[in-house]
C-alpha cells in the first residue's frame, strides 16, 4: 500500500508540510509505503486548454507533471496539503489540479483512492480551500478521509497546537485503514472530469 502526500506549499517544511510529515509517518507505522511530493520543486506549467487530453487521454505538455501522473495512479491514498494565502489554495495547487484533467480520460482515473486534506491558514479562507479540495475528491470518485484545518501563520506554529498534531497522526492511520477496505464505486458509475450540470453540448 502506498500513501502519497502532495504539498502545494512553496515554503519547504512550513506548517503544511510539518503536519503532512506527521500524517505520512503515522501511515508508515501502519505498514504503508509513503512519499511526499512538493509541487513547488517541480516544473509544472499551467494548462493551456489545447484539448489534447479530450482526444487522446494524454497531456500535451511535457514537464514534471508526467512523472507525477504515475505517482498518483500508483498510490492507494493521497493527502493534499495547502497553505492559504488569499482565501483559497495556492497558485501551485491550482496549476496542479488543472493539469490533472487527463486523469479523467481513458479510464485513468483516481477513483477508489482515499483522499485526505491538510489546510493551514492565518485567518479566513480555510473553509473555501477545504471545500474546493473535497469537491475535487468527490468529483474524482475518490473516497473522502478526514481533513485537518489549522490556524497558523509563522513557520512552526502548528507545533503549539496539540490537538492539531494528534489529528494529523490520526489522519495517517485513517488513510491506511480506509484504503484497506478496498471500497470501489460500481463500474457502471463512470468517473469523468464533468459533474452533473448544464453544459453547452
C-alpha atoms as an extended CHARMM CRD file, in Angstrom:
* protein
*
       201  EXT
         1         1  UNK       CA              0.0000000000        0.0000000000        0.0000000000  PROA      1               0.0000000000
         2         2  UNK       CA              1.2240000000        3.4860000000       -0.8250000000  PROA      2               0.0000000000
         3         3  UNK       CA              0.1150000000        6.7960000000        0.6650000000  PROA      3               0.0000000000
         4         4  UNK       CA              1.2420000000        9.8390000000       -1.3240000000  PROA      4               0.0000000000
         5         5  UNK       CA              1.4090000000       13.3720000000        0.0590000000  PROA      5               0.0000000000
         6         6  UNK       CA              1.0310000000       16.2350000000       -2.4130000000  PROA      6               0.0000000000
         7         7  UNK       CA              2.2030000000       19.5400000000       -0.9570000000  PROA      7               0.0000000000
         8         8  UNK       CA              1.0190000000       22.7320000000       -2.6250000000  PROA      8               0.0000000000
         9         9  UNK       CA              3.1840000000       24.8650000000       -0.3210000000  PROA      9               0.0000000000
        10        10  UNK       CA              6.1200000000       26.8360000000       -1.7290000000  PROA      10              0.0000000000
        11        11  UNK       CA              7.5630000000       27.0350000000        1.7950000000  PROA      11              0.0000000000
        12        12  UNK       CA              9.6770000000       23.9780000000        2.4890000000  PROA      12              0.0000000000
        13        13  UNK       CA              8.9340000000       22.4270000000        5.8760000000  PROA      13              0.0000000000
        14        14  UNK       CA              6.3690000000       25.0800000000        6.7110000000  PROA      14              0.0000000000
        15        15  UNK       CA              3.2660000000       24.3490000000        8.7670000000  PROA      15              0.0000000000
        16        16  UNK       CA              1.5030000000       22.4500000000        5.9860000000  PROA      16              0.0000000000
        17        17  UNK       CA              4.4160000000       20.0970000000        5.4580000000  PROA      17              0.0000000000
        18        18  UNK       CA              5.0400000000       19.6630000000        9.1740000000  PROA      18              0.0000000000
        19        19  UNK       CA              1.5150000000       18.2930000000        9.5070000000  PROA      19              0.0000000000
        20        20  UNK       CA              1.8600000000       16.2060000000        6.3640000000  PROA      20              0.0000000000
        21        21  UNK       CA              5.0920000000       14.6900000000        7.6740000000  PROA      21              0.0000000000
        22        22  UNK       CA              3.2370000000       13.6040000000       10.8080000000  PROA      22              0.0000000000
        23        23  UNK       CA              0.4080000000       12.0530000000        8.7850000000  PROA      23              0.0000000000
        24        24  UNK       CA              2.7840000000       10.2080000000        6.4740000000  PROA      24              0.0000000000
        25        25  UNK       CA              4.9060000000        8.9730000000        9.3720000000  PROA      25              0.0000000000
        26        26  UNK       CA              1.7550000000        7.7000000000       11.0540000000  PROA      26              0.0000000000
        27        27  UNK       CA              0.6990000000        5.8920000000        7.8460000000  PROA      27              0.0000000000
        28        28  UNK       CA              4.1700000000        4.3670000000        7.6120000000  PROA      28              0.0000000000
        29        29  UNK       CA              3.8560000000        2.9740000000       11.1250000000  PROA      29              0.0000000000
        30        30  UNK       CA              0.6980000000        1.2650000000        9.8990000000  PROA      30              0.0000000000
        31        31  UNK       CA              2.7650000000       -0.5180000000        7.2570000000  PROA      31              0.0000000000
        32        32  UNK       CA              2.2450000000        1.7910000000        4.2830000000  PROA      32              0.0000000000
        33        33  UNK       CA              4.8980000000        2.9850000000        1.8760000000  PROA      33              0.0000000000
        34        34  UNK       CA              4.8740000000        6.7810000000        1.9340000000  PROA      34              0.0000000000
        35        35  UNK       CA              6.1980000000        9.6390000000       -0.1690000000  PROA      35              0.0000000000
        36        36  UNK       CA              5.7510000000       13.3930000000       -0.2310000000  PROA      36              0.0000000000
        37        37  UNK       CA              5.8570000000       15.3010000000       -3.4930000000  PROA      37              0.0000000000
        38        38  UNK       CA              6.4670000000       19.0460000000       -3.3010000000  PROA      38              0.0000000000
        39        39  UNK       CA              4.7620000000       20.6880000000       -6.2580000000  PROA      39              0.0000000000
        40        40  UNK       CA              6.8590000000       23.8470000000       -5.8100000000  PROA      40              0.0000000000
        41        41  UNK       CA             10.0310000000       21.8550000000       -6.5010000000  PROA      41              0.0000000000
        42        42  UNK       CA              8.7230000000       20.6620000000       -9.8600000000  PROA      42              0.0000000000
        43        43  UNK       CA              8.3400000000       22.3430000000      -13.2120000000  PROA      43              0.0000000000
        44        44  UNK       CA              4.5880000000       22.3540000000      -13.7430000000  PROA      44              0.0000000000
        45        45  UNK       CA              3.2590000000       24.6410000000      -16.4420000000  PROA      45              0.0000000000
        46        46  UNK       CA             -0.3610000000       25.8150000000      -16.3450000000  PROA      46              0.0000000000
        47        47  UNK       CA             -2.9500000000       24.1140000000      -18.5140000000  PROA      47              0.0000000000
        48        48  UNK       CA             -3.0180000000       25.7300000000      -21.9630000000  PROA      48              0.0000000000
        49        49  UNK       CA             -6.5130000000       24.4830000000      -22.8890000000  PROA      49              0.0000000000
        50        50  UNK       CA             -5.2280000000       22.7050000000      -26.0040000000  PROA      50              0.0000000000
        51        51  UNK       CA             -7.8520000000       19.9800000000      -25.6430000000  PROA      51              0.0000000000
        52        52  UNK       CA             -5.4290000000       17.1670000000      -26.4020000000  PROA      52              0.0000000000
        53        53  UNK       CA             -6.4680000000       15.2310000000      -23.2830000000  PROA      53              0.0000000000
        54        54  UNK       CA            -10.0490000000       15.1090000000      -24.5860000000  PROA      54              0.0000000000
        55        55  UNK       CA             -8.8310000000       13.4850000000      -27.8000000000  PROA      55              0.0000000000
        56        56  UNK       CA             -6.0200000000       11.2000000000      -26.6570000000  PROA      56              0.0000000000
        57        57  UNK       CA             -6.2640000000       10.9930000000      -22.8700000000  PROA      57              0.0000000000
        58        58  UNK       CA             -2.7390000000       12.4180000000      -22.6640000000  PROA      58              0.0000000000
        59        59  UNK       CA             -1.4410000000       15.8390000000      -21.6890000000  PROA      59              0.0000000000
        60        60  UNK       CA              0.4970000000       17.5170000000      -24.4920000000  PROA      60              0.0000000000
        61        61  UNK       CA              2.6740000000       19.4840000000      -22.0470000000  PROA      61              0.0000000000
        62        62  UNK       CA              5.8700000000       17.6170000000      -21.2900000000  PROA      62              0.0000000000
        63        63  UNK       CA              7.1340000000       18.6480000000      -17.8890000000  PROA      63              0.0000000000
        64        64  UNK       CA              7.4200000000       17.1430000000      -14.3970000000  PROA      64              0.0000000000
        65        65  UNK       CA              3.6820000000       16.5120000000      -14.2840000000  PROA      65              0.0000000000
        66        66  UNK       CA              4.2350000000       13.4160000000      -16.4170000000  PROA      66              0.0000000000
        67        67  UNK       CA              6.1190000000       11.7650000000      -13.5410000000  PROA      67              0.0000000000
        68        68  UNK       CA              3.5410000000       12.9050000000      -11.0030000000  PROA      68              0.0000000000
        69        69  UNK       CA              0.7060000000       11.3380000000      -13.0350000000  PROA      69              0.0000000000
        70        70  UNK       CA              2.3390000000        7.9590000000      -12.4910000000  PROA      70              0.0000000000
        71        71  UNK       CA              2.7750000000        8.5540000000       -8.7600000000  PROA      71              0.0000000000
        72        72  UNK       CA             -0.9020000000        9.4800000000       -8.4420000000  PROA      72              0.0000000000
        73        73  UNK       CA             -2.0390000000        6.4010000000      -10.3210000000  PROA      73              0.0000000000
        74        74  UNK       CA              0.1650000000        4.0940000000       -8.2330000000  PROA      74              0.0000000000
        75        75  UNK       CA             -0.9950000000        5.4940000000       -4.8780000000  PROA      75              0.0000000000
        76        76  UNK       CA             -3.7410000000        3.9100000000       -2.7880000000  PROA      76              0.0000000000
        77        77  UNK       CA             -4.3120000000        7.1200000000       -0.8820000000  PROA      77              0.0000000000
        78        78  UNK       CA             -3.4160000000       10.7720000000       -1.4830000000  PROA      78              0.0000000000
        79        79  UNK       CA             -3.1740000000       13.5710000000        1.0670000000  PROA      79              0.0000000000
        80        80  UNK       CA             -3.4760000000       17.0540000000       -0.4300000000  PROA      80              0.0000000000
        81        81  UNK       CA             -1.8990000000       19.8070000000        1.6620000000  PROA      81              0.0000000000
        82        82  UNK       CA             -2.0260000000       23.5540000000        1.1170000000  PROA      82              0.0000000000
        83        83  UNK       CA             -1.4970000000       26.8070000000        2.9620000000  PROA      83              0.0000000000
        84        84  UNK       CA             -3.9910000000       29.6040000000        2.3530000000  PROA      84              0.0000000000
        85        85  UNK       CA             -2.5600000000       32.8630000000        1.0400000000  PROA      85              0.0000000000
        86        86  UNK       CA             -5.5870000000       34.5730000000       -0.4790000000  PROA      86              0.0000000000
        87        87  UNK       CA             -8.7230000000       32.7960000000        0.6710000000  PROA      87              0.0000000000
        88        88  UNK       CA             -8.0320000000       29.5350000000       -1.1430000000  PROA      88              0.0000000000
        89        89  UNK       CA             -5.4070000000       27.0000000000       -2.2200000000  PROA      89              0.0000000000
        90        90  UNK       CA             -2.0760000000       28.2360000000       -3.5350000000  PROA      90              0.0000000000
        91        91  UNK       CA             -1.3290000000       29.0390000000       -7.1710000000  PROA      91              0.0000000000
        92        92  UNK       CA              0.8630000000       25.9290000000       -7.2950000000  PROA      92              0.0000000000
        93        93  UNK       CA             -2.1000000000       23.8480000000       -6.1610000000  PROA      93              0.0000000000
        94        94  UNK       CA             -4.4790000000       25.2890000000       -8.7350000000  PROA      94              0.0000000000
        95        95  UNK       CA             -1.9990000000       24.6680000000      -11.5590000000  PROA      95              0.0000000000
        96        96  UNK       CA             -1.6170000000       21.0840000000      -10.3440000000  PROA      96              0.0000000000
        97        97  UNK       CA             -5.3700000000       20.4640000000      -10.2110000000  PROA      97              0.0000000000
        98        98  UNK       CA             -5.9220000000       21.9130000000      -13.6880000000  PROA      98              0.0000000000
        99        99  UNK       CA             -3.2090000000       19.6630000000      -15.0710000000  PROA      99              0.0000000000
       100       100  UNK       CA             -4.8380000000       16.5130000000      -13.6720000000  PROA      100             0.0000000000
       101       101  UNK       CA             -7.6170000000       16.8000000000      -16.2460000000  PROA      101             0.0000000000
       102       102  UNK       CA             -6.1280000000       13.8950000000      -18.2740000000  PROA      102             0.0000000000
       103       103  UNK       CA             -6.6620000000       11.6020000000      -15.2890000000  PROA      103             0.0000000000
       104       104  UNK       CA            -10.3790000000       11.8170000000      -16.0040000000  PROA      104             0.0000000000
       105       105  UNK       CA             -9.8480000000       10.4560000000      -19.5080000000  PROA      105             0.0000000000
       106       106  UNK       CA             -9.4160000000        6.9960000000      -20.9490000000  PROA      106             0.0000000000
       107       107  UNK       CA            -10.1640000000        5.2420000000      -17.6680000000  PROA      107             0.0000000000
       108       108  UNK       CA             -7.0040000000        6.5650000000      -15.9770000000  PROA      108             0.0000000000
       109       109  UNK       CA             -8.8390000000        7.9850000000      -13.0210000000  PROA      109             0.0000000000
       110       110  UNK       CA             -8.2400000000        8.4490000000       -9.3180000000  PROA      110             0.0000000000
       111       111  UNK       CA            -11.4720000000        6.6310000000       -8.4820000000  PROA      111             0.0000000000
       112       112  UNK       CA            -11.4720000000        4.4610000000       -5.3470000000  PROA      112             0.0000000000
       113       113  UNK       CA             -8.2960000000        6.0360000000       -3.9490000000  PROA      113             0.0000000000
       114       114  UNK       CA             -8.5850000000        7.5650000000       -0.4940000000  PROA      114             0.0000000000
       115       115  UNK       CA             -8.2480000000       11.3490000000       -0.2900000000  PROA      115             0.0000000000
       116       116  UNK       CA             -7.2350000000       13.3450000000        2.7810000000  PROA      116             0.0000000000
       117       117  UNK       CA             -6.8050000000       17.0890000000        3.2460000000  PROA      117             0.0000000000
       118       118  UNK       CA             -4.4890000000       19.3500000000        5.2470000000  PROA      118             0.0000000000
       119       119  UNK       CA             -5.1240000000       23.1100000000        5.1230000000  PROA      119             0.0000000000
       120       120  UNK       CA             -3.2940000000       25.7980000000        7.0990000000  PROA      120             0.0000000000
       121       121  UNK       CA             -4.2410000000       29.4720000000        7.1690000000  PROA      121             0.0000000000
       122       122  UNK       CA             -3.6960000000       32.5340000000        9.3050000000  PROA      122             0.0000000000
       123       123  UNK       CA             -7.3090000000       33.6960000000        9.1990000000  PROA      123             0.0000000000
       124       124  UNK       CA            -10.1880000000       33.3370000000        6.7370000000  PROA      124             0.0000000000
       125       125  UNK       CA            -10.0070000000       31.0540000000        3.7100000000  PROA      125             0.0000000000
       126       126  UNK       CA             -9.6960000000       27.6590000000        5.3460000000  PROA      126             0.0000000000
       127       127  UNK       CA            -13.2790000000       26.6970000000        4.5650000000  PROA      127             0.0000000000
       128       128  UNK       CA            -13.0450000000       27.6220000000        0.8800000000  PROA      128             0.0000000000
       129       129  UNK       CA             -9.8220000000       25.6480000000        0.4500000000  PROA      129             0.0000000000
       130       130  UNK       CA            -11.2870000000       22.5880000000        2.1720000000  PROA      130             0.0000000000
       131       131  UNK       CA            -14.4950000000       22.8600000000        0.1490000000  PROA      131             0.0000000000
       132       132  UNK       CA            -12.6610000000       23.0190000000       -3.1620000000  PROA      132             0.0000000000
       133       133  UNK       CA            -10.3590000000       20.1110000000       -2.3110000000  PROA      133             0.0000000000
       134       134  UNK       CA            -13.2690000000       17.9640000000       -1.1440000000  PROA      134             0.0000000000
       135       135  UNK       CA            -15.1680000000       18.8180000000       -4.3190000000  PROA      135             0.0000000000
       136       136  UNK       CA            -12.1390000000       17.6470000000       -6.2820000000  PROA      136             0.0000000000
       137       137  UNK       CA            -12.0160000000       14.4090000000       -4.2880000000  PROA      137             0.0000000000
       138       138  UNK       CA            -15.7180000000       13.7030000000       -4.7900000000  PROA      138             0.0000000000
       139       139  UNK       CA            -15.6650000000       14.5970000000       -8.4880000000  PROA      139             0.0000000000
       140       140  UNK       CA            -12.7850000000       12.1670000000       -8.9850000000  PROA      140             0.0000000000
       141       141  UNK       CA            -14.7820000000        9.4760000000       -7.1740000000  PROA      141             0.0000000000
       142       142  UNK       CA            -12.1330000000        9.1890000000       -4.5100000000  PROA      142             0.0000000000
       143       143  UNK       CA            -13.0590000000        8.0440000000       -1.0040000000  PROA      143             0.0000000000
       144       144  UNK       CA            -13.0080000000       11.0220000000        1.3820000000  PROA      144             0.0000000000
       145       145  UNK       CA            -10.9740000000       10.7020000000        4.5590000000  PROA      145             0.0000000000
       146       146  UNK       CA            -10.7970000000       13.3880000000        7.2300000000  PROA      146             0.0000000000
       147       147  UNK       CA             -9.4750000000       16.9350000000        6.8990000000  PROA      147             0.0000000000
       148       148  UNK       CA             -7.1940000000       18.9840000000        9.1100000000  PROA      148             0.0000000000
       149       149  UNK       CA             -7.7280000000       22.7330000000        9.3550000000  PROA      149             0.0000000000
       150       150  UNK       CA             -5.1190000000       24.6550000000       11.3210000000  PROA      150             0.0000000000
       151       151  UNK       CA             -4.8460000000       28.3380000000       12.1200000000  PROA      151             0.0000000000
       152       152  UNK       CA             -1.1600000000       29.2090000000       11.9770000000  PROA      152             0.0000000000
       153       153  UNK       CA              0.9550000000       31.9750000000       10.4650000000  PROA      153             0.0000000000
       154       154  UNK       CA              4.6100000000       31.7280000000       11.4070000000  PROA      154             0.0000000000
       155       155  UNK       CA              6.6990000000       28.7440000000       10.4370000000  PROA      155             0.0000000000
       156       156  UNK       CA              6.3850000000       26.0610000000       13.0910000000  PROA      156             0.0000000000
       157       157  UNK       CA              3.2880000000       27.4980000000       14.7850000000  PROA      157             0.0000000000
       158       158  UNK       CA              1.3620000000       24.2440000000       14.3450000000  PROA      158             0.0000000000
       159       159  UNK       CA              3.7300000000       22.5760000000       16.8150000000  PROA      159             0.0000000000
       160       160  UNK       CA              1.9360000000       24.5520000000       19.5320000000  PROA      160             0.0000000000
       161       161  UNK       CA             -1.4330000000       23.0400000000       18.5330000000  PROA      161             0.0000000000
       162       162  UNK       CA             -1.5240000000       19.7510000000       20.4110000000  PROA      162             0.0000000000
       163       163  UNK       CA             -4.9280000000       18.6270000000       19.1330000000  PROA      163             0.0000000000
       164       164  UNK       CA             -3.9310000000       19.5040000000       15.5760000000  PROA      164             0.0000000000
       165       165  UNK       CA             -0.7870000000       17.3970000000       15.8010000000  PROA      165             0.0000000000
       166       166  UNK       CA             -2.7980000000       14.4580000000       17.1290000000  PROA      166             0.0000000000
       167       167  UNK       CA             -5.3360000000       14.9190000000       14.3320000000  PROA      167             0.0000000000
       168       168  UNK       CA             -2.5320000000       14.7790000000       11.7650000000  PROA      168             0.0000000000
       169       169  UNK       CA             -1.3690000000       11.4890000000       13.2550000000  PROA      169             0.0000000000
       170       170  UNK       CA             -4.9330000000       10.1630000000       13.2100000000  PROA      170             0.0000000000
       171       171  UNK       CA             -5.2920000000       11.1120000000        9.5430000000  PROA      171             0.0000000000
       172       172  UNK       CA             -2.3510000000        8.8960000000        8.6460000000  PROA      172             0.0000000000
       173       173  UNK       CA             -3.9650000000        5.9340000000       10.3940000000  PROA      173             0.0000000000
       174       174  UNK       CA             -7.3010000000        6.6780000000        8.7490000000  PROA      174             0.0000000000
       175       175  UNK       CA             -5.7600000000        6.7970000000        5.2770000000  PROA      175             0.0000000000
       176       176  UNK       CA             -4.4130000000        3.2780000000        5.7200000000  PROA      176             0.0000000000
       177       177  UNK       CA             -7.4840000000        1.8090000000        7.4120000000  PROA      177             0.0000000000
       178       178  UNK       CA             -9.8740000000        3.1340000000        4.7700000000  PROA      178             0.0000000000
       179       179  UNK       CA             -7.5500000000        2.0320000000        1.9520000000  PROA      179             0.0000000000
       180       180  UNK       CA             -7.5580000000       -1.4750000000        3.4090000000  PROA      180             0.0000000000
       181       181  UNK       CA            -11.3290000000       -1.6670000000        2.9060000000  PROA      181             0.0000000000
       182       182  UNK       CA            -10.8220000000       -1.6870000000       -0.8900000000  PROA      182             0.0000000000
       183       183  UNK       CA            -14.0550000000        0.1860000000       -1.4940000000  PROA      183             0.0000000000
       184       184  UNK       CA            -14.9410000000        0.5180000000       -5.1700000000  PROA      184             0.0000000000
       185       185  UNK       CA            -17.5720000000        2.5460000000       -6.9410000000  PROA      185             0.0000000000
       186       186  UNK       CA            -19.8480000000        0.4090000000       -9.1420000000  PROA      186             0.0000000000
       187       187  UNK       CA            -18.3440000000        0.0110000000      -12.6090000000  PROA      187             0.0000000000
       188       188  UNK       CA            -21.4350000000        1.4890000000      -14.2650000000  PROA      188             0.0000000000
       189       189  UNK       CA            -20.8560000000        4.7860000000      -12.4510000000  PROA      189             0.0000000000
       190       190  UNK       CA            -18.1000000000        6.1570000000      -14.6140000000  PROA      190             0.0000000000
       191       191  UNK       CA            -15.7580000000        8.7920000000      -13.2160000000  PROA      191             0.0000000000
       192       192  UNK       CA            -15.2140000000       11.6680000000      -15.6090000000  PROA      192             0.0000000000
       193       193  UNK       CA            -13.9820000000       15.2170000000      -15.2790000000  PROA      193             0.0000000000
       194       194  UNK       CA            -17.5160000000       16.5500000000      -15.7590000000  PROA      194             0.0000000000
       195       195  UNK       CA            -20.0720000000       16.6400000000      -12.9550000000  PROA      195             0.0000000000
       196       196  UNK       CA            -23.8130000000       16.9470000000      -13.3980000000  PROA      196             0.0000000000
       197       197  UNK       CA            -24.9100000000       20.3630000000      -14.5930000000  PROA      197             0.0000000000
       198       198  UNK       CA            -25.8620000000       22.3870000000      -17.6170000000  PROA      198             0.0000000000
       199       199  UNK       CA            -23.3640000000       22.1860000000      -20.4610000000  PROA      199             0.0000000000
       200       200  UNK       CA            -23.1910000000       23.5780000000      -23.9380000000  PROA      200             0.0000000000
       201       201  UNK       CA            -23.0110000000       20.2530000000      -25.7790000000  PROA      201             0.0000000000
